[in-house]
Amino acid sequence: MTKAELIAKVARTKGLARGATKKLVGQVIEAAFLEIGDYFVKAKVGRRTLPRFTYPGFGTFTKKRREGREGRNPRNGEVIQIPASTTVTFTPGQEFRAHLNRTRG
C-alpha cells in the first residue's frame, strides 16, 4: 500500500467529519508519522531502556542498536566489516496477529 492509497482509504472511512478531505487526512497522517519518526531519532537506546511506540491492537515499534560484525560478500566470499547501526523492529499485537491468521471461508 502506498501513502496515497492509505490516505484515500482513510478519507473514505465512515465517521469522519464532512470537512475531512483527502488533503486534510494526508496532513494528519503525515504529522503522525513525522512525530513518531522524530521520537525515534531523539530517543536514546540505554542498557535497560529501549525506546518504543505501541499502538494498541496493532503492534509495537522498538528502537534497537546493532553491534558491528563481520559478514561475507555473496559474490566473492570476501570477509567484510558491517558497521554498527541503529534500527527499528516491529512486533505485531495480538489482535493484528489474529486478523492476519484468520481463515477466509
C-alpha positions in Angstrom: 0.0 0.0 0.0 1.3 3.4 -0.9 0.9 6.7 1.1 -1.7 7.9 -1.4 -3.7 4.6 -1.1 -3.7 4.9 2.7 -4.9 8.5 2.5 -7.7 7.6 0.1 -8.8 4.6 2.2 -8.9 6.7 5.4 -10.7 9.5 3.6 -13.4 7.1 2.6 -13.8 5.7 6.1 -17.2 6.3 7.6 -17.5 8.5 10.7 -15.2 11.2 9.5 -16.3 14.8 9.7 -17.8 16.3 6.5 -14.8 18.6 6.1 -12.3 15.8 6.2 -10.8 16.0 2.7 -8.0 13.8 1.3 -5.7 16.8 1.8 -6.7 17.1 5.5 -6.4 13.4 6.1 -3.0 13.4 4.4 -1.8 16.2 6.6 -2.9 14.4 9.8 -1.2 11.1 8.7 1.9 13.0 7.7 2.1 14.8 11.1 1.6 11.5 13.0 4.4 9.7 11.1 6.7 12.7 11.5 6.2 12.8 15.3 6.8 9.0 15.5 10.0 9.4 13.4 11.2 12.4 15.5 10.6 10.4 18.7 12.8 7.5 17.5 15.6 9.8 16.2 15.8 11.7 19.5 15.3 8.8 21.9 18.4 7.2 23.3 18.9 3.4 23.5 20.1 2.6 27.0 21.2 -0.6 28.7 17.8 -1.1 30.4 15.5 1.1 28.3 14.6 0.7 24.7 12.5 3.5 23.1 9.2 2.1 21.9 6.0 3.2 20.3 2.9 1.0 20.9 -0.3 1.3 19.0 -2.8 -1.0 20.9 -4.2 -3.8 18.8 -1.7 -3.2 16.0 1.8 -3.6 17.5 5.0 -2.2 18.9 7.9 -0.5 17.2 11.2 -0.6 19.2 14.4 1.2 18.5 17.5 -1.1 18.8 21.2 -0.8 18.4 23.0 -3.4 16.3 26.7 -4.0 17.0 29.2 -4.1 14.2 30.1 -7.6 12.9 31.9 -9.5 10.2 29.9 -10.5 7.1 30.7 -12.0 3.7 30.3 -10.5 0.2 28.0 -13.0 -1.5 29.6 -12.5 -4.9 33.2 -13.4 -4.0 33.1 -14.7 -0.4 35.4 -11.9 0.8 35.1 -11.0 4.5 33.8 -7.5 5.1 33.1 -5.4 8.2 29.5 -4.4 8.7 29.4 -1.2 10.8 27.2 -0.8 13.9 23.8 0.7 13.2 20.5 1.7 14.7 17.3 0.2 13.5 13.6 -0.1 14.4 11.9 -3.5 14.9 8.2 -4.3 14.8 6.3 -6.8 16.9 2.7 -7.3 15.9 0.0 -7.1 18.6 -2.4 -10.0 19.4 -5.4 -8.5 17.6 -3.3 -7.8 14.4 -1.7 -11.3 14.5 -5.2 -12.9 14.9 -6.5 -10.8 12.0 -3.6 -11.9 9.8 -4.1 -15.6 10.7 -7.8 -15.9 10.4 -9.1 -18.3 7.7 -11.2 -17.0 4.9 -14.2 -19.0 4.1 
